[in-house]
Amino acid sequence: MPTESHPPLVELRNLTFGYGDRAILDNVSLTVPRGKVTALMGASGGGKTTVLRLIGGQIRAQRGQTLFDGQDVTTMGAKALYAARRRMGMLFQFGALFTDMSVFDNVAFPLREHTQLPDAMVRDIVLMKLNAVGLRGARDLMPSELSGGMARRVALARAIALDPELVMYDEPFAGLDPISLGTAARLIRQLNDAMGLTSIVVSHDLDETFHIADKVIVLANGKIAAQGTPEEVRHSQDPLVHQFVNALPDGPVRFHHPGPALAQDFGPQGREGSRP
């Protein structure tokens, strides 16, 4: 738990954000403890990726604060924001590798952009990061020659190239076969512990995410529906959380989108109204 001597690395305080009239997050407060894996979960459209974008400063909240290591990202100027981002790593959904660069050059890219390190040191760092994800031997391959699981691991090596304090993962398990998925989940946990990282994982995969997470936060309807350890969230009595963790087809999140009554559409009056 955060204490005065170990405050959370990331904190949202009474944060509100929306697109136009559509509210995404409504007066949300949450903390991401240092050195832990925190999972952001919930139904699609619940604001999980929006939280990552707020932390990275790609978007700004209408109200409230987004704190990174005690500093409010919402009020940062460009110079301070870029400095904060250099302390963050991001694994985008499906990897987002540069297709015209080799595996080696993809991982080397942030080092070449943000440091003045000599080529020999860049080489050693890239090979160490690739070795950490088991792909040192794939350094000369192009992204088109990689499987989906391999591409995700190369993207992870790139995300940790600058030894960030925070790594954010946006759906790292999407589209992976069971072997690749298990490998990716194990890597997230191992790298978090070995490198002393703080990790935020946005995911819909309950089993793997609950297995590696220290803390789970479930977002729904612009609010926090539940948070705590995976076991605490799994046994939540909140109807929406119960539906989510048990993959139930109906509940607070309805199977049918709101619409006219069946009789209105299929009855005589509905048929009359639908004629040209």
C-alpha positions in Angstrom: 0.0 0.0 0.0 1.2 3.6 -0.7 2.7 5.3 2.3 4.3 8.7 2.8 7.7 7.2 2.2 6.5 5.2 -0.8 3.8 7.3 -2.5 2.1 5.8 -5.6 3.9 6.4 -8.9 0.6 7.2 -10.7 -2.5 8.8 -9.2 -5.7 10.1 -10.6 -7.5 12.6 -8.3 -11.2 13.4 -8.9 -10.6 13.2 -12.6 -13.3 13.8 -15.2 -12.8 13.4 -18.9 -15.1 13.0 -21.9 -15.4 13.5 -25.6 -17.9 16.2 -26.3 -21.1 15.4 -24.4 -20.0 11.8 -23.8 -18.5 11.3 -20.4 -15.8 8.6 -20.2 -14.5 9.1 -16.7 -16.5 10.8 -14.0 -14.8 12.1 -10.9 -12.5 9.0 -10.8 -9.7 8.6 -8.2 -7.2 5.7 -8.3 -3.6 4.9 -7.4 -1.0 2.7 -9.1 1.5 1.5 -6.5 5.2 1.5 -7.2 6.9 -1.8 -8.2 3.6 -3.6 -8.7 1.5 -4.8 -11.7 -1.8 -3.0 -11.8 -4.5 -4.3 -14.1 -7.2 -2.0 -15.6 -10.2 -4.1 -16.7 -13.8 -3.6 -17.6 -16.2 -3.8 -20.6 -15.2 -2.2 -23.9 -15.6 1.6 -23.9 -15.1 1.8 -20.2 -12.2 4.2 -20.3 -9.2 1.9 -19.8 -7.1 3.1 -22.8 -8.2 6.6 -22.0 -6.5 6.3 -18.6 -3.2 5.4 -20.4 -3.5 8.4 -22.7 -4.2 10.7 -19.8 -1.0 9.4 -18.0 1.1 9.9 -21.1 -0.3 13.4 -21.7 -1.8 12.7 -25.1 -5.1 14.0 -23.8 -5.8 16.3 -20.9 -8.6 16.0 -18.3 -11.4 18.5 -18.1 -11.2 18.4 -14.3 -9.0 16.8 -11.7 -5.4 15.8 -11.7 -3.2 13.1 -13.3 -0.1 12.7 -11.2 3.1 11.0 -12.3 5.6 10.8 -9.5 3.8 13.6 -7.7 3.8 15.9 -10.7 0.5 16.9 -12.5 0.7 15.8 -16.1 -2.4 17.9 -16.9 -0.5 21.2 -16.3 2.9 20.2 -17.7 4.5 22.2 -20.5 6.0 20.4 -23.6 9.5 20.2 -22.1 8.4 18.7 -18.8 6.0 16.4 -20.5 8.6 15.0 -22.8 10.9 14.5 -19.8 8.2 12.6 -18.1 7.5 10.4 -21.1 11.1 9.3 -21.3 10.4 7.7 -17.9 7.5 5.7 -19.4 7.4 2.8 -21.8 4.4 1.9 -23.9 3.4 -1.4 -25.4 0.8 -0.6 -28.0 -2.0 -3.0 -29.0 -0.6 -5.4 -31.7 2.9 -4.0 -31.1 3.0 -1.1 -33.6 6.4 -1.9 -34.9 8.0 0.2 -37.7 7.4 -2.1 -40.7 10.4 -0.8 -42.7 12.9 -1.3 -39.8 14.5 -4.6 -38.7 13.9 -6.0 -35.2 17.3 -4.5 -34.1 16.5 -1.0 -35.4 13.0 -1.0 -33.9 14.5 -1.6 -30.4 17.3 0.8 -31.1 14.9 3.6 -32.2 14.2 5.1 -28.7 17.9 4.9 -27.8 18.9 6.7 -30.9 16.2 9.4 -30.6 16.6 10.2 -26.9 20.3 9.5 -26.0 23.8 10.3 -27.3 25.1 6.8 -26.6 27.8 5.5 -29.0 26.8 2.8 -31.5 28.7 0.1 -29.6 26.7 0.7 -26.4 23.4 1.0 -28.3 24.2 -2.4 -29.8 24.8 -4.0 -26.5 21.7 -2.5 -24.9 19.5 -3.7 -27.8 20.9 -7.2 -27.7 20.4 -7.3 -23.9 16.7 -6.2 -24.2 16.1 -8.7 -27.0 17.8 -11.4 -24.9 15.4 -10.6 -22.1 12.4 -11.4 -24.3 14.1 -14.4 -25.9 14.6 -12.9 -29.3 18.3 -12.0 -29.5 18.6 -14.4 -32.4 15.8 -12.6 -34.4 17.7 -9.2 -34.5 18.0 -9.2 -38.3 14.4 -10.2 -39.1 11.8 -7.7 -40.4 8.4 -7.3 -38.7 6.7 -9.1 -41.6 8.8 -12.2 -40.8 7.6 -12.4 -37.2 4.6 -14.2 -35.7 2.1 -12.2 -33.7 3.6 -13.3 -30.4 7.2 -12.5 -31.5 6.1 -9.1 -32.7 4.6 -8.4 -29.3 7.8 -9.4 -27.6 10.0 -7.2 -29.8 7.6 -4.3 -29.0 8.1 -5.1 -25.3 11.9 -5.0 -25.8 11.5 -1.6 -27.4 9.2 -0.4 -24.5 11.9 -1.2 -22.0 14.9 0.1 -24.0 15.3 3.3 -22.0 14.9 1.5 -18.6 11.6 3.3 -17.8 10.1 3.4 -14.4 6.5 2.9 -15.7 5.5 0.5 -18.5 1.9 0.7 -19.9 0.5 -2.3 -21.8 -2.6 -1.8 -24.0 -4.2 -5.2 -24.6 -0.9 -7.1 -24.7 -2.7 -10.5 -25.0 -5.1 -9.6 -27.9 -4.9 -12.1 -30.8 -2.3 -14.4 -29.3 -2.4 -18.1 -29.2 -2.3 -19.8 -25.7 1.4 -20.4 -25.8 2.3 -16.9 -26.9 -0.2 -15.4 -24.5 1.3 -17.3 -21.5 4.8 -16.3 -22.6 3.8 -12.6 -22.8 2.1 -12.7 -19.4 5.1 -14.4 -17.8 7.5 -11.8 -19.4 5.4 -8.9 -18.0 5.6 -10.3 -14.5 9.3 -11.3 -14.7 10.5 -8.0 -16.2 8.4 -6.0 -13.7 10.1 -7.8 -10.8 13.6 -8.1 -12.2 13.8 -4.4 -13.4 11.9 -2.9 -10.5 9.2 -1.5 -12.8 5.7 -0.3 -12.2 3.3 -1.8 -14.7 -0.2 -1.0 -15.9 -1.9 -3.7 -17.9 -5.1 -3.0 -19.9 -6.6 -6.4 -20.7 -9.8 -8.4 -21.2 -8.1 -11.7 -20.5 -9.2 -12.6 -17.0 -7.2 -15.7 -16.2 -3.7 -14.5 -17.3 -4.3 -11.0 -16.0 -5.5 -12.1 -12.6 -2.5 -14.5 -12.4 0.1 -11.8 -12.8 -1.6 -8.7 -11.3 -1.0 -7.4 -7.7 -4.0 -5.0 -8.0 -7.1 -5.0 -10.2 -9.2 -2.0 -11.0 -12.5 -2.5 -12.8 -13.9 0.6 -14.7 -17.6 0.8 -15.6 -19.9 3.6 -16.6 -17.3 6.2 -15.9 -16.6 5.0 -12.3 -14.6 2.4 -10.5 -16.8 -0.6 -10.0 -14.3 -2.5 -8.0 -10.6 -2.6 -7.0 -8.4 -4.7 -4.9 -6.4 -7.9 -5.2 -7.5 -10.3 -8.0 -9.1 -12.6 -5.4 -11.1 -9.7 -3.9 -12.3 -8.5 -7.3 -13.2 -12.1 -8.3 -15.6 -12.3 -5.3 -17.0 -8.8 -5.6 -20.8 -8.7 -5.0 -21.2 -5.8 -7.5 -23.6 -7.1 -10.2 -21.6 -5.7 -13.1 -18.3 -7.0 -11.8 -19.9 -10.4 -11.2 -21.1 -10.4 -14.8 -17.7 -9.4 -16.1 -15.5 -11.9 -14.1 -17.9 -14.7 -14.9 -18.3 -13.8 -18.6 -22.1 -13.9 -18.3 -24.0 -12.9 -21.5 -26.6 -10.8 -19.7 -26.7 -8.6 -16.6 -26.2 -4.9 -16.1 -24.4 -5.0 -19.5 -27.4 -6.1 -21.7 -27.1 -8.4 -24.6 -29.7 -6.4 -26.6 -29.0 -2.8 -27.4 -31.9 -0.6 -26.3 -34.5 -0.3 -29.0 -38.3 -0.4 -29.7 -40.4 -3.2 -28.2 -40.7 -6.3 -30.4 -44.4 -5.7 -31.0 -43.7 -2.2 -32.2 -41.2 -3.5 -34.9 -42.9 -6.8 -35.8 -46.6 -6.0 -35.2 -49.0 -4.7 -37.8 -48.3 -1.1 -36.8 -44.6 -1.6 -37.2 -45.0 -3.1 -40.6 -47.2 -0.3 -41.8 -44.7 2.3 -40.6 -41.8 0.6 -42.4 -43.5 0.7 -45.8 -42.1 3.3 -48.3 
